[in-house]
Amino acid sequence: MAVSTADVAAVRSFNRFYTAVIGVLGEGLVRTPYSLTEARVIFELAQRDDTEVLALRRALDLDPGYLSRMLARFERDGLVRRERSAGDARRQVARLTARGREVFAMLDERSVAEIRALLESLPEPGRDRLLASMRSIRGALGGAVRDGAPPAPRAARPDAPFTLRGLRPGDLGWIVERNGVLYDAECGWDRTYEALVAGVVAGYVENHVPGREDAWIAEAGGERIGGVFCVRRDDTVAQLRLLHVEPGARGTGVGAALVDACVRFAAGAGYKEIMLWTTALQRPAHRLYERAGFELEVEEPPVRRFGGEIHGQYWRKRL
C-alpha cells in the first residue's frame, strides 16, 4: 500500500510537535551551549573509556568533516582528548577528559530533570499511555532507523516494549478470561481452573490488605499482555499468584518483570519469604522462577485436577 501525502505530513507534524515539547529546537539543549548533536556525541563518548572515531561517526551517521570539527572544538575547550589507537595506528580514538565528564553529568542531570517534570505533569493513565506508545513506535520502526548508539555488548538488550501498571476497571475480568482460555489451549485444563482463578481474584478484592498485597498488569501499545498478583499467605510469607503472559509477548522479558515486581514488593512489605504453587507442566515459568532466586521445595504426588493429572510444585525464595 502506497504511503499517502497525508501520512507523510502527519509524521512531519508529530516530529515538529515533539521536538518543540522536549526543547531541542532552540540554540542550546536543556539550557546549555550545546546543540542536540553535540550533546549526543558527548553522551556516546561517556559510555566507555575510549571510542573509535570511525565507530562514533558510523553510529551517529555524521559527516566526517563535521564530526572532526566538533571534536577539535571539544579539544580546545578541554572536553575531549584524541590520539591514535594503540592497536591500530591508522585509527583514532577519542575520550572525555575530567572536564568532559563534568559536562556530560550536567547534561544528563538536566535532561533527566526535564523529562521527569514532563512525566510528572501527566496523570498516571496518560503517562502509561505515553510510555507504551513510545515503545510501540520504537518497536514498529525496529531496524528501519539507526538506534543512534555504537553496538552494545551481546549481554545487553534494548528496553522491553511494555510497562507495568496497577489494576484498572476491567482488568480482573480479563485476568479470569485469559487464564481460562490459555490454560485450556495450552494444558487442556477444564472450566474448574477458570473457576479457581475467579475465586482467587474475588478473594483478592474481598480480603485485600493495603500495603501487603498488590497486582500488576503488563501493557504494550495500550494492550494488556500479562498479569500477576502478590498476596498475603501469612504474616511472614507472601504468595505469587496467577502469573501469565500472552503468547505473543513471551520471550520479551514480560514474565521476568512481573516476577521481579512481586519479589520487590514482598521484600518492601516486610515479608521474610515469598512462595508460589505451580505444576510440572509450566517449565518456561520454572526458568523464570529459578532466575529470580526461587527454589523448588516440594513436588506433590500426581492428583486428578482441572480435568487431568496434575503434579503440583511449591517454590520458595527467602527475602
C-alpha positions, 0 to 999 in steps of 0.5 A: 500500500502506497504511503499517502501525502497525508501520512507523510505530513502527519509524521512531519507534524508529530516530529515538529510537535515533539521536538518543540515539547522536549526543547531541542529546537532552540540554540542550546539543549536543556539550557546549555551551549550545546546543540542536540548533536553535540550533546549526543556525541558527548553522551556516546563518548561517556559510555566507555573509556575510549571510542573509535572515531570511525565507530562514533561517526558510523553510529551517529551517521555524521559527516566526517568533516563535521564530526572532526570539527566538533571534536577539535572544538571539544579539544580546545575547550578541554572536553575531549582528548584524541590520539591514535589507537594503540592497536591500530595506528591508522585509527583514532580514538577519542575520550572525555577528559575530567572536564568532559565528564563534568559536562556530560553529568550536567547534561544528563542531570538536566535532561533527566530533570526535564523529562521527569517534570514532563512525566510528572505533569501527566496523570498516571493513565496518560503517562502509561499511555505515553510510555507504551506508545513510545515503545510501540513506535520504537518497536514498529520502526525496529531496524528501519532507523539507526538506534543512534548508539555504537553496538552494545555488548551481546549481554545487553538488550534494548528496553522491553516494549511494555510497562507495568501498571496497577489494576484498572476497571476491567482488568480482573475480568480479563485476568479470569478470561485469559487464564481460562482460555490459555490454560485450556489451549495450552494444558487442556485444563477444564472450566474448574481452573477458570473457576479457581482463578475467579475465586482467587481474584474475588478473594483478592478484592474481598480480603485485600490488605493495603500495603501487603498485597498488590497486582500488576498488569503488563501493557504494550501499545495500550494492550494488556499482555500479562498479569500477576498478583502478590498476596498475603499467605501469612504474616511472614510469607507472601504468595505469587499468584496467577502469573501469565503472559500472552503468547505473543509477548513471551520471550520479551522479558514480560514474565521476568518483570512481573516476577521481579515486581512481586519479589520487590514488593514482598521484600518492601512489605516486610515479608521474610519469604515469598512462595508460589504453587505451580505444576510440572507442566509450566517449565518456561515459568520454572526458568523464570522462577529459578532466575529470580532466586526461587527454589523448588521445595516440594513436588506433590504426588500426581492428583486428578485436577482441572480435568487431568493429572496434575503434579503440583510444585511449591517454590520458595525464595527467602527475602 
